[in-house]
């Protein structure tokens, strides 16, 4: 995975989570969306670290 793909994954995850959070008002989904965003951001930073090396 390159840096641009990782960046797009983070953006799609954030936008998708925000839109679905507006539709699904359940607390469990908001927690799941937060975890998904965190995992996507961790993936982005790992890819960024490997690209800089």
Secondary structure, DSSP 8 states (H G I E B T S, - for coil): --HHHHHHHHHHHHHHHHHHHHH---HHHHHHHHHHHHHHHHHHHHHHHHHH-
